[in-house]
Amino acid sequence: PLSEGGDPSVVDSKLIRGIFFDTETLEQINRLFKLLDNNSDGMLSLDDFPLYDNALAPKALEKWKELRENFDANCDGVITIAEFHNGFKQLSLNRPAFIDMLPPESTKLKDWFDEFELRTNQAVRDLCAEIQQWLAQ
């Protein structure tokens, strides 16, 4: 459900490093991270999901697995804030809005990058909202 448009592992890491979030997007990502970090240890792990409640356990485990699959870049079982940020960059680039976003020859490269950054930030804000809704289910 999180990576609608393709495999997040195929996104070029140089492109990921070149994406910068605006203040509003960073604040939204950081708020979501803090919301998920139930034990306030500065990282997301299985401990942050309510597995103690038998009724909630299957959903909580499913949501943790989905988050880990999309954000735990080094597969160590925890998601750091840096992995969370990079995961959003990857997921945003796999959204349909980016699939055909090659600059036309007549476009100045700076204008294209400005548009690219605007679209990326909007896609990440949309993803944050989707994840919050998804977690509430």
N, C-alpha and C positions, 0 to 999 in steps of 0.2 A: 503493500500500500504506500510506502514512503517514496520509492523510486519509480514513479509512473513511466518515465520515458526511456529507460534503458538501464544498463549495468553501470553502477557508479564507479566500478573499478577501471573503466576504460577512459576516464577523464584524465587528460594530461596534467601531471603534477605541477608543471611550470605555469599552466593556466590557472590552476587553483591558487598558487602562491601570489599570482598577480591580481586576484580579486580583493577589493577592499570594501568593507562594510561601512555604511554611513552610521552616524550616531544612533539614529532611531532603530536601525536594524540590529546593531550591537546590543542595545538595551533590551530589545525584545528577545534576542537569543539568550542573553545572560539571565533575564527574568525566568525564561522557560527552564534553563539549567538549574537555577535555584529552586524552582518549583518541584523539579524532579529529584533534586538532591535532598531527600527527606531526612537523612541523618547529618546533613551539613558538614560532610567531610571533604568537600571540594571536588568530588568525583562521583560519577554515577556507577552504581554496581547493582547486583541483584539484591543487596541489602536495602536498597531504596524502594523496593516494591513490596506491597503488603501480602506476603505469602502466608502469613500467620492466620488469615481469615480463609477458611476452606472454601467459602463461596466465591471469594475474589481471586484465589490462588491461580486457577488456570488462566484467567484473563491477564493477571499481572505478569505471569511467566511468559505468556505469548507476547505481551508488549515489550518486556525486557529483551527477549530474543530479537524482536524486530529492531529495536533501538540499537542493540549491540551489533547486529548485522550491518547496519547503515552507518554507525559512528565509531565503533571500536577498531580503529585502523590497525593497531598492532596486535589485536586479538589477545589481549592480556586479561580480559574479563572486567575491565573498568573503562569508563569513558571520561577522559579529561576535558577541561574546557577547550583546549586547543583542538582536540579531536572533534568536539561538538561543533566548533566553528568550521573546521575543514569539511566535516560531514555535510553541513548545510551548503557549503560552496559546491561540493560535488553533486548533491541532490538537486540544487537549483539549476545546474548546467544540464541535467538530464530531463528537465521539464520541456514540454513541447515548444515553448516560446523560444528555445535556443537551438532547436534542431536545424533550422535553415537560416541561422543568423550569420551568414558570411557577408562581409562588407561589399557593396557594389563598387566597381572600379572608380566610379565618379565620387565616392565618399572619401572625405579626409579621414585618415586613420584615427586622429584624435577624436573626431566627432563619433566615429564608430565605437571607440572605447568608452566614451562618455555614455552613449546609449546602452552599451553592454553593461556597464556598471549600474546604471539605473534599473535595467531589467533584472539584473542579478539581485540587487537589494530588494526589489519588489517581490521577486520569486521567493527569497528567503523569508520575508515577512509573511507571505502567504503560507509557506511551509510551517512556520511557527504556529500560526493560527490553526492549520490543519492538524498538527500534532497535538495541540491543546484539546481540540475537539475529539480527536481519536483517543486520547488518554481518558477523557471524561466518559467514554462509552462503557 
